[in-house]
Amino acid sequence: MPTPATDPPPIAFGVLIPNWNGEAFIERCLGSVLAAARHAGRPMELVVVDDASADQSPRLIAERFPQVRLIRLARNVGFGRAVARGMAELSADWVFLLNNDVALRADFFSRLIETLHAGLAEGKRILAIGGRTLDWETGAINHGGQRRGRERGLIVQQPFEAEEAAPADFFQAGACLIHRPAFLALGGFADLYHPGYWEDYDLALHGAARGLTCLYEPRAIAWHCGKGSMRRRLGESGLALVLRRNHLLFNWVNLPLRDLLRHLARLGPLCLAGLPRERGSAAPCPWGRAVLAALVRLGPVLRLRRRRARG
């Protein structure tokens, strides 16, 4: 007698928000998260990892959002490690990873879930699906689809837009849906990029090398303050330095060896001529400073390359 067909178990979803000094943003963020979860009509684990905030945001979360599981770290560990802690605490296979300075449109979760189901039905091995973020004040596109390009020998982001879900080379960690088992199997975000930026793009390429894909869903919309917490922490010049240093580190990890050696041989002239301008920061940062800051981390770069080459 044939065995009756059974439906596959429902997909479990969670929400993870790393928080550092997010008092100005977190209430709006969590309010929108709860509204989006209601709209999606699905139970979700809600976890906030507080990265040793010095403001009142942990107290605000505990008092006003009792349905959120708040994990308070004793010391500041940075974005990547805070995410790793949250991923270890969650049990859901699919996690909405959000910055503390985003506010979601009510259908944000629903749109990403719909795109996930469509992609899985097509046999895609999905690492992450990114949404579209708009500037909190102006409504201009803050971060959309990103494809991989080259400029002066470096891997750069090439923005693109679409009307519906489309393949992308990168995803934005601050407003995405990510496959937690794949994230953990890939080793999560590399510590190399501490305190943050470019670790999500790095993970996307690391996943692509192992047959995983990223998608961009432009109909999943969130409003983003844009580097709000990190700008407060580092200042404009410090933020510019970290962005450019991490762009270099990202390339040193991901460029093919021949291209990497060619790039390293040209570092002096490139510093004088100016490397590709980093998106998202208006503050001046001499590329020479960024190169020196990156060279300090050359040892970890080489170790990461070797580890990934071994698989």
C-alpha positions as CSV (number, residue, x, y, z in Angstrom):
1,M,0.0,0.0,0.0
2,P,1.6,3.4,-1.0
3,T,2.6,5.7,1.8
4,P,0.3,8.8,1.9
5,A,2.0,12.0,0.7
6,T,2.8,14.4,3.4
7,D,3.4,18.1,3.2
8,P,7.0,19.3,4.0
9,P,7.3,20.8,7.5
10,P,6.8,24.6,7.5
11,I,9.8,26.8,7.4
12,A,10.8,28.3,10.7
13,F,11.8,32.0,10.7
14,G,13.6,34.1,13.2
15,V,14.6,37.8,13.5
16,L,18.0,38.9,14.7
17,I,19.0,42.5,15.4
18,P,22.5,43.4,16.7
19,N,22.2,46.6,18.8
20,W,24.8,49.1,19.9
21,N,23.7,52.4,21.4
22,G,20.5,52.3,19.3
23,E,18.4,54.3,21.7
24,A,17.5,56.8,18.9
25,F,16.4,54.0,16.5
26,I,15.5,50.8,18.3
27,E,11.9,51.5,19.3
28,R,10.9,52.4,15.8
29,C,12.8,49.4,14.5
30,L,11.2,46.9,16.8
31,G,7.7,48.4,16.4
32,S,8.0,47.9,12.6
33,V,9.4,44.3,13.1
34,L,6.3,43.3,15.2
35,A,4.0,44.9,12.6
36,A,5.7,43.0,9.8
37,A,5.6,39.7,11.7
38,R,1.8,40.2,12.2
39,H,1.4,41.0,8.5
40,A,3.3,37.8,7.6
41,G,1.1,35.8,9.9
42,R,3.9,33.6,11.1
43,P,5.4,33.0,14.5
44,M,9.0,34.2,14.7
45,E,11.8,34.0,17.2
46,L,12.8,37.6,18.0
47,V,16.4,38.1,19.3
48,V,18.3,41.3,20.0
49,V,22.0,41.0,20.8
50,D,23.1,44.1,22.7
51,D,26.8,44.8,22.1
52,A,27.5,46.4,25.5
53,S,25.6,49.6,24.8
54,A,26.4,52.6,26.9
55,D,23.0,54.2,26.4
56,Q,19.5,53.3,27.5
57,S,18.5,51.1,24.6
58,P,18.8,47.7,26.5
59,R,16.5,49.0,29.2
60,L,14.0,50.4,26.6
61,I,14.0,47.0,24.8
62,A,13.4,45.1,28.1
63,E,10.6,47.3,29.3
64,R,8.7,48.0,26.1
65,F,9.3,44.8,24.1
66,P,8.9,41.9,26.5
67,Q,8.3,39.5,23.6
68,V,11.9,40.1,22.4
69,R,14.7,37.9,23.8
70,L,17.4,40.3,24.8
71,I,21.0,39.0,25.0
72,R,23.3,41.5,26.7
73,L,27.1,41.1,26.0
74,A,29.5,42.1,28.8
75,R,31.9,43.8,26.3
76,N,31.7,45.3,22.9
77,V,32.6,42.6,20.3
78,G,31.5,44.3,17.0
79,F,28.9,43.6,14.4
80,G,30.1,40.2,13.1
81,R,30.6,38.6,16.5
82,A,27.3,39.9,17.8
83,V,25.6,38.4,14.8
84,A,27.4,35.1,15.4
85,R,26.2,35.0,19.0
86,G,22.6,35.6,17.9
87,M,22.8,33.0,15.2
88,A,24.0,30.5,17.8
89,E,21.1,31.3,20.0
90,L,18.4,31.0,17.3
91,S,16.9,27.7,16.2
92,A,15.1,28.8,13.0
93,D,16.7,27.9,9.7
94,W,15.9,31.2,8.1
95,V,16.7,34.5,9.9
96,F,15.8,38.1,9.1
97,L,19.0,39.9,9.9
98,L,18.3,43.6,10.5
99,N,20.3,46.7,11.5
100,N,19.0,48.5,14.6
101,D,18.4,51.7,12.5
102,V,15.9,50.3,10.0
103,A,12.2,50.5,10.0
104,L,10.3,47.9,7.9
105,R,7.4,48.4,5.6
106,A,4.6,46.1,6.8
107,D,5.0,43.6,4.0
108,F,8.8,43.4,4.3
109,F,8.8,39.9,5.7
110,S,6.0,38.7,3.5
111,R,7.8,39.8,0.3
112,L,11.0,38.0,1.3
113,I,9.2,34.8,2.3
114,E,7.3,34.8,-1.0
115,T,10.6,35.2,-2.9
116,L,12.2,32.4,-0.8
117,H,9.5,29.9,-1.6
118,A,9.6,30.7,-5.3
119,G,13.4,30.3,-5.3
120,L,13.4,27.1,-3.4
121,A,10.7,25.7,-5.7
122,E,13.0,26.4,-8.6
123,G,15.8,24.5,-7.0
124,K,18.0,27.4,-6.0
125,R,20.5,27.0,-3.2
126,I,19.9,30.3,-1.5
127,L,22.3,31.9,0.9
128,A,20.5,35.2,1.3
129,I,17.8,37.5,-0.1
130,G,18.4,41.2,0.3
131,G,15.7,43.9,0.4
132,R,15.7,47.5,-0.7
133,T,16.5,50.2,1.8
134,L,15.5,53.8,1.4
135,D,17.0,56.8,3.2
136,W,15.2,57.5,6.4
137,E,14.7,61.2,5.7
138,T,14.7,61.6,1.9
139,G,13.3,58.3,0.7
140,A,16.1,58.0,-1.9
141,I,17.5,54.5,-2.5
142,N,20.1,53.8,0.2
143,H,20.9,50.2,-0.9
144,G,19.5,48.2,-3.7
145,G,20.7,45.4,-5.9
146,Q,24.5,44.9,-6.2
147,R,26.4,43.1,-8.8
148,R,30.1,42.5,-9.0
149,G,32.3,44.8,-11.2
150,R,35.9,45.8,-11.6
151,E,37.5,49.2,-11.3
152,R,41.3,49.8,-11.4
153,G,41.8,46.1,-10.7
154,L,39.6,46.0,-7.6
155,I,36.3,44.3,-7.1
156,V,33.6,46.9,-6.7
157,Q,29.8,47.0,-6.3
158,Q,27.7,47.9,-9.3
159,P,24.3,49.0,-8.2
160,F,21.3,47.9,-10.2
161,E,17.5,48.1,-9.8
162,A,14.7,45.7,-10.8
163,E,10.9,45.5,-10.5
164,E,10.9,42.0,-9.1
165,A,13.3,39.5,-7.5
166,A,16.5,39.2,-9.4
167,P,19.9,37.4,-9.0
168,A,22.5,39.5,-7.2
169,D,26.2,39.0,-6.4
170,F,25.9,40.6,-2.9
171,F,23.4,41.2,-0.2
172,Q,23.0,43.8,2.5
173,A,23.3,42.3,6.0
174,G,21.2,45.1,7.5
175,A,18.0,44.2,5.7
176,C,18.0,40.6,4.5
177,L,16.8,37.0,5.0
178,I,19.6,34.6,5.4
179,H,19.9,30.8,5.6
180,R,21.3,30.2,9.1
181,P,22.7,26.7,8.4
182,A,24.6,28.0,5.4
183,F,25.8,31.0,7.3
184,L,27.2,28.8,10.0
185,A,28.7,26.3,7.6
186,L,30.6,29.2,5.8
187,G,32.0,30.3,9.2
188,G,29.8,33.4,9.5
189,F,31.1,36.9,9.0
190,A,34.9,37.0,9.1
191,D,36.5,38.8,12.1
192,L,38.9,40.4,9.6
193,Y,36.4,43.2,9.0
194,H,35.9,44.2,12.6
195,P,34.2,46.5,13.6
196,G,32.1,46.2,10.4
197,Y,31.4,46.7,6.7
198,W,32.2,44.5,3.7
199,E,31.8,41.3,5.7
200,D,28.4,40.6,4.1
201,Y,29.8,41.1,0.6
202,D,32.7,38.8,1.5
203,L,30.3,36.1,2.7
204,A,28.3,36.4,-0.5
205,L,31.4,35.6,-2.6
206,H,32.5,32.9,-0.3
207,G,29.0,31.3,-0.6
208,A,29.0,31.7,-4.4
209,A,32.3,29.8,-4.6
210,R,30.4,26.9,-3.0
211,G,27.3,27.0,-5.3
212,L,25.1,29.3,-3.2
213,T,23.2,32.2,-4.6
214,C,21.9,35.6,-3.5
215,L,18.8,37.3,-4.6
216,Y,17.6,40.9,-4.5
217,E,13.9,41.6,-3.8
218,P,13.2,45.3,-4.5
219,R,9.6,45.0,-3.2
220,A,10.8,44.3,0.3
221,I,11.3,47.8,1.5
222,A,12.9,49.2,4.7
223,W,13.9,52.8,5.7
224,H,17.5,53.1,6.9
225,C,19.2,55.8,8.9
226,G,22.4,54.7,7.1
227,K,25.5,53.9,9.3
228,G,23.8,55.6,12.2
229,S,25.4,53.6,15.0
230,M,28.8,53.3,13.4
231,R,29.0,57.0,12.5
232,R,28.4,57.9,16.1
233,R,31.1,55.4,17.2
234,L,33.8,56.3,14.7
235,G,33.0,59.8,13.5
236,E,33.1,60.7,9.8
237,S,36.8,60.3,9.2
238,G,37.0,57.1,11.2
239,L,34.1,55.7,9.3
240,A,35.7,56.6,6.0
241,L,38.9,54.9,7.0
242,V,37.1,51.7,8.0
243,L,35.1,51.6,4.8
244,R,38.1,51.9,2.6
245,R,40.4,49.7,4.7
246,N,37.7,46.9,4.6
247,H,37.2,47.4,0.8
248,L,40.9,46.6,0.4
249,L,40.8,43.6,2.8
250,F,37.8,42.3,0.9
251,N,39.8,42.4,-2.3
252,W,42.9,40.9,-0.8
253,V,40.7,38.0,0.3
254,N,38.7,37.5,-2.9
255,L,40.9,38.5,-5.8
256,P,42.4,35.6,-7.8
257,L,46.1,35.2,-6.8
258,R,47.5,36.7,-10.1
259,D,45.2,39.7,-9.8
260,L,46.1,40.2,-6.2
261,L,49.8,40.2,-6.9
262,R,49.3,42.7,-9.7
263,H,47.2,44.9,-7.4
264,L,49.8,44.8,-4.6
265,A,52.6,45.7,-7.0
266,R,50.6,48.8,-8.0
267,L,49.6,50.0,-4.5
268,G,52.0,53.0,-4.4
269,P,50.8,54.5,-7.7
270,L,47.2,53.7,-6.9
271,C,47.5,55.6,-3.6
272,L,48.8,58.6,-5.4
273,A,46.2,58.4,-8.1
274,G,43.3,57.6,-5.8
275,L,41.5,54.2,-5.6
276,P,37.8,53.9,-6.3
277,R,35.8,56.2,-4.1
278,E,34.0,54.5,-1.3
279,R,30.2,54.8,-1.4
280,G,28.4,56.1,1.7
281,S,31.0,58.4,3.3
282,A,31.6,62.0,2.4
283,A,34.6,62.5,4.7
284,P,38.0,62.6,3.2
285,C,40.3,59.7,3.9
286,P,43.7,59.5,2.2
287,W,44.0,56.1,0.6
288,G,47.6,55.8,2.0
289,R,46.1,55.6,5.5
290,A,43.7,52.9,4.4
291,V,46.5,50.9,2.8
292,L,48.6,51.1,6.0
293,A,45.6,50.1,8.1
294,A,44.9,47.1,5.8
295,L,48.5,46.0,5.8
296,V,48.4,45.6,9.5
297,R,45.9,42.8,8.9
298,L,47.8,41.1,6.0
299,G,48.6,38.1,8.2
300,P,44.9,37.3,8.9
301,V,44.1,37.9,5.2
302,L,46.6,35.2,4.1
303,R,45.3,32.8,6.8
304,L,41.7,33.3,5.6
305,R,42.7,32.8,2.0
306,R,44.5,29.5,2.9
307,R,41.6,28.3,5.0
308,R,39.1,28.9,2.3
309,A,41.3,27.4,-0.4
310,R,41.4,24.2,1.7
311,G,37.6,24.2,1.8
